[in-house]
Amino acid sequence: MALLTLDYTQALHKATPPFAPFIPVALLPYIAFVLLGATFALAFYFSTLPKDKIPVRELAVASTASLLGGFGVVAMFCNAGVYL
C-alpha cells in the first residue's frame, strides 16, 4: 500500500507544471527599492508629526510604513536569492 502511494506521489509530482511567480523576478530590485524608500520617507514623516492626544494619524503612518517595510524586505531577500 505504501509503495502505491509513493508511486502515485512521484507520478503526480512529475505531472505538475513548474512554479511560476506572479511577479517577474526581474522587477524585484525595483520593487524593493520603491517599498523601502517609501518606508524611510514615512519614518521621517512619522518623526516630524506633532504629538496628538489620540494618535490616529501616527498609527496610520506607522502601520503603512511597517507594511511597506515588511514587503520591501521580503522583495530584497528574494532578489538576493533567499526565497521566503
N, C-alpha and C positions, 0 to 999 in steps of 0.2 A: 504494500500500500504506500509506504513512504517513497519507494522508487518511482511509482507512478506520479506522485505529487512532485517530485524533483524533476522528472522528465517534462511534466506539464509546465512547471515554472520556468524551466530553461527554454522551452519552445515559445512560451509567452514572452519571455524577455527578448528573444531574438526577433520576434514578430513586431514588437512595438517600435514606433518611429523614435529617432534620437531627440533629445531635448533641444528645443529652440526657444531662446528667451524672447519675451515680449519687447524688450528694449534692446536695440542693437548694441553690441559690446563696444563698438567704435564711439558711441556717444557718451559712454560712462565718464571719461575725464571731464568733459564739458558739463555734464550734469552735476558731478561732484563739485566742480569749481563754482558753478552758479549757486548751488544749495549752500555750500559752506561760506561763500561770500555773503549771501543773504543772512546767514546765521550771525556772522561777525557784525554786519551792519545793524541787525536788530539788537544784538548785545550792546553795541554802542548806544543805540537809541534808548534801550532799556535803562542804561546807566545815567542818561540825561533826563529821564522823566521826573516830573515833580511828584513828591510823595502824596498820595491821596488817602483819604480816610478809608474808603472802600476801594481796594486796588483792582478794579475790573480791567482797566486798560493795561496795567502792569501784567496781570495774569494772561491777557490775550497776547501781548507781545512776547512774554516769556514762553508761553506754550507754543506759539508759532516758531520761535527760534529753536526750541527744543525739537520739534518735529522736523524742521528743515535740517538741523544738525544731525539728527539720527539718520535720516535718509541720505544725507551727504556723506557721512562716514561709511555707511554701507556701500554707496556707489564708489567711494575712494578705495575701500578694501577690495571690492570686486574688480576694479580697474588694475589694482596691483597683483591680482591673481589669487587673492584669498577669498574664495567664493563662499558666501554665507547662506 
